[in-house]
Amino acid sequence: MSPEQLAPVHVVGGGLAGSEAAWQIAERGVPVVLHEMRPERKTPAHQTHGLAELVCSNSFRSDDAMNNAVGLLHAELRRCGSLILRCGDAHRLPAGGALAVDRHGFSDAVTAALESHPLVEIRREEIAGLPPGEWDSVILATGPLTSPALAEAIARLGGEDGLAFFDAIAPIIYRESIDFSTAWFQSRYDKGGGKDYINCPLNREQYEAFIDALLAGEKTEFREWEKDTPYFEGCLPIEVMAERGRETLRYGPMKPVGLIDPATGREAYAVVQLRQDNALATLFNMVGFQTKLKYGEQLRIFRMIPGLEQAEFARLGGVHRNTFINSPKLLDGFLRLKNEPRLRLAGQITGVEGYVESAAVGLLAGRFAAAERRGEEPLLPPETTALGGLLNHITGGADAETFQPMNINFGLLPPLEPQPGQKRLKKRDRKPALAQRALEDLDRWLAEEPAVSATAVT
Ligand SMILES: Cc1cc2nc3c(=O)[nH]c(=O)nc-3n(C[C@H](O)[C@H](O)[C@H](O)COP(=O)(O)OP(=O)(O)OC[C@H]3O[C@@H](n4cnc5c(N)ncnc54)[C@H](O)[C@@H]3O)c2cc1C
């Protein structure tokens, strides 16, 4: 079918995710209408009219595909023909091993590529509610600062707990980096599975030193427009709880009761609990440890906890103004709302975090929507790839009850199992081996994709 015979896919939001989604759709020979509310309506953080504006840092983080998960995601996106990576590479600035970009050159290049694509129409308008019913394929990619009218409409669709307006992220640790000569598995009073949590014990002296460090630690300030973000009492940052009284944590998230330290046969003075964070059981989050401490301070202070001295963090904690849905509950595996499948979501609103992760989900949403429009079966990326691991996490791997935004990390990929007769890989060889497997599997997936119609324009 020629593009003129296909109805357009509508993409709402021309940020990192929406721009990538629109490009992927158009490159598959499907017309797309991209609706971006700026400059007609501003967000508190964006400064320009440009598409794919970087609102803060100009870095896409590490570009090391073999040792860093976001570097692997860059490599996968390049192989998938990502517009965001192509423009990022073209406007790269010196930044050691990181991919940093000239933000204006980058955004101008994305804008120009989309404006000049014959299958892309850009409309500068706010979609101030649910998209009209006659739009049968829509991607909502309106980001952490989705306009209130649309956010309210999404909240109504998602039901109670379906949409959050701020995040409360507790740090997440790779299980393999926890010292189990100190930490142990046990649920409080052996409830549930009996061994659902990892526990790290502190004696009185360790607890007091930990509280001192929390109180003195350097914190990140809220931005002016974030200041009226309400904390729910259940989501107070750990250091705010410590400020309320030195014992508050021992009666809150660091409560030791019902947990017997096998090393002493008694309850410890205080305990830090970690709960499984993904179905693969490679990641554990520090329960109740959402924090505004600066990243360096989190590493220093949380490694004071016995059992976590060598902890490696898949992501650090934070509390920010955000807008994200409970994706594991609301989305199907192809990013469609289960109760309104004409609507897909993409980008940070799906509960991924970061420029590159948002673009990655935009790329997948765009490819799925284009395949559907062309009457093809959309193909899921292998779960061994960074794209697949991220998608799998937000649409099923993460626990809906405690869902919080996630960066890409190697803990989202299934671990490598040694073949019979083979030894376990040394720690330093594991990431390159995971990356190698990911890139090989990605290439196989890309080779399976039906050839793009000759009508697609590049
Ligand atoms: C203050 C702040 C600082 C950040 N700093 C960083 C950082 O340093 N590094 C990092 O990796 N990530 C950062 N993030 C996260 C960052 O926003 C995302 O990584 C990324 O921009 C998300 O991409 P997105 O496409 O989902 O949303 P966005 O890039 O925000 O794009 C969403 C677009 O939708 C438009 N829009 C919203 N509502 C509507 C509507 N109703 N109709 C039409 N258009 C609409 C907006 O104008 C915007 O252009 C930051 C976020 C914030 C809020």
The ligand as an SDF file (V2000), in Angstrom:
LIG
                    3D

 53 58  0  0  0  0  0  0  0  0999 V2000
   13.9980   19.2940   34.9940 C   0  0  0  0  0  0  0  0  0  0  0  0
   14.3800   17.9980   34.3680 C   0  0  0  0  0  0  0  0  0  0  0  0
   15.7070   17.6940   34.1980 C   0  0  0  0  0  0  0  0  0  0  0  0
   16.0860   16.4860   33.5730 C   0  0  0  0  0  0  0  0  0  0  0  0
   17.4000   16.2130   33.3950 N   0  0  0  0  0  0  0  0  0  0  0  0
   17.7700   15.1110   32.7270 C   0  0  0  0  0  0  0  0  0  0  0  0
   19.1370   14.8490   32.4270 C   0  0  0  0  0  0  0  0  0  0  0  0
   20.0110   15.6370   32.7660 O   0  0  0  0  0  0  0  0  0  0  0  0
   19.4530   13.7130   31.7700 N   0  0  0  0  0  0  0  0  0  0  0  0
   18.5030   12.8420   31.3650 C   0  0  0  0  0  0  0  0  0  0  0  0
   18.8630   11.8230   30.7300 O   0  0  0  0  0  0  0  0  0  0  0  0
   17.2000   13.0470   31.6350 N   0  0  0  0  0  0  0  0  0  0  0  0
   16.8070   14.1670   32.2910 C   0  0  0  0  0  0  0  0  0  0  0  0
   15.4930   14.3980   32.5800 N   0  0  0  0  0  0  0  0  0  0  0  0
   14.5300   13.4390   32.1810 C   0  0  0  0  0  0  0  0  0  0  0  0
   14.1430   13.8650   30.7600 C   0  0  0  0  0  0  0  0  0  0  0  0
   13.0510   14.7220   30.7830 O   0  0  0  0  0  0  0  0  0  0  0  0
   13.8610   12.6990   29.9220 C   0  0  0  0  0  0  0  0  0  0  0  0
   14.9610   11.8680   29.9650 O   0  0  0  0  0  0  0  0  0  0  0  0
   13.5010   12.9880   28.4880 C   0  0  0  0  0  0  0  0  0  0  0  0
   13.4120   14.3200   28.1120 O   0  0  0  0  0  0  0  0  0  0  0  0
   12.1760   12.3410   28.3400 C   0  0  0  0  0  0  0  0  0  0  0  0
   11.8510   12.2760   27.0000 O   0  0  0  0  0  0  0  0  0  0  0  0
   10.3230   12.3020   26.6090 P   0  0  0  0  0  0  0  0  0  0  0  0
   10.2790   12.3550   25.1280 O   0  0  0  0  0  0  0  0  0  0  0  0
    9.5920   11.2490   27.3080 O   0  0  0  0  0  0  0  0  0  0  0  0
    9.8050   13.7020   27.1980 O   0  0  0  0  0  0  0  0  0  0  0  0
   10.2270   15.1760   26.7400 P   0  0  0  0  0  0  0  0  0  0  0  0
   11.5640   15.1880   26.1320 O   0  0  0  0  0  0  0  0  0  0  0  0
    9.9530   16.0740   27.9070 O   0  0  0  0  0  0  0  0  0  0  0  0
    9.1740   15.5050   25.5800 O   0  0  0  0  0  0  0  0  0  0  0  0
    7.8120   15.6220   25.8270 C   0  0  0  0  0  0  0  0  0  0  0  0
    7.2520   16.6590   24.8620 C   0  0  0  0  0  0  0  0  0  0  0  0
    5.8300   16.6430   24.9400 O   0  0  0  0  0  0  0  0  0  0  0  0
    5.3560   17.9650   24.8770 C   0  0  0  0  0  0  0  0  0  0  0  0
    3.9970   17.9490   25.4820 N   0  0  0  0  0  0  0  0  0  0  0  0
    3.6590   17.7650   26.7750 C   0  0  0  0  0  0  0  0  0  0  0  0
    2.3110   17.7380   26.9060 N   0  0  0  0  0  0  0  0  0  0  0  0
    1.7920   17.8930   25.6590 C   0  0  0  0  0  0  0  0  0  0  0  0
    0.4710   17.9330   25.1380 C   0  0  0  0  0  0  0  0  0  0  0  0
   -0.5930   17.7920   25.9310 N   0  0  0  0  0  0  0  0  0  0  0  0
    0.2800   18.1150   23.7930 N   0  0  0  0  0  0  0  0  0  0  0  0
    1.3580   18.2640   22.9650 C   0  0  0  0  0  0  0  0  0  0  0  0
    2.6500   18.2420   23.4190 N   0  0  0  0  0  0  0  0  0  0  0  0
    2.8580   18.0340   24.7450 C   0  0  0  0  0  0  0  0  0  0  0  0
    6.4000   18.7730   25.6300 C   0  0  0  0  0  0  0  0  0  0  0  0
    6.3840   20.1190   25.2480 O   0  0  0  0  0  0  0  0  0  0  0  0
    7.6880   18.0660   25.2050 C   0  0  0  0  0  0  0  0  0  0  0  0
    8.2550   18.6490   24.0660 O   0  0  0  0  0  0  0  0  0  0  0  0
   15.0890   15.5830   33.1790 C   0  0  0  0  0  0  0  0  0  0  0  0
   13.7400   15.8900   33.3630 C   0  0  0  0  0  0  0  0  0  0  0  0
   13.3810   17.0880   33.9570 C   0  0  0  0  0  0  0  0  0  0  0  0
   11.9250   17.4070   34.1380 C   0  0  0  0  0  0  0  0  0  0  0  0
  1  2  1  0
  2  3  1  0
  2 52  2  0
  3  4  2  0
  4  5  1  0
  4 50  1  0
  5  6  2  0
  6  7  1  0
  6 13  1  0
  7  8  2  0
  7  9  1  0
  9 10  1  0
 10 11  2  0
 10 12  1  0
 12 13  2  0
 13 14  1  0
 14 15  1  0
 14 50  1  0
 15 16  1  0
 16 17  1  0
 16 18  1  0
 18 19  1  0
 18 20  1  0
 20 21  1  0
 20 22  1  0
 22 23  1  0
 23 24  1  0
 24 25  2  0
 24 26  1  0
 24 27  1  0
 27 28  1  0
 28 29  2  0
 28 30  1  0
 28 31  1  0
 31 32  1  0
 32 33  1  0
 33 34  1  0
 33 48  1  0
 34 35  1  0
 35 36  1  0
 35 46  1  0
 36 37  1  0
 36 45  1  0
 37 38  2  0
 38 39  1  0
 39 40  1  0
 39 45  2  0
 40 41  1  0
 40 42  2  0
 42 43  1  0
 43 44  2  0
 44 45  1  0
 46 47  1  0
 46 48  1  0
 48 49  1  0
 50 51  2  0
 51 52  1  0
 52 53  1  0
M  END
$$$$
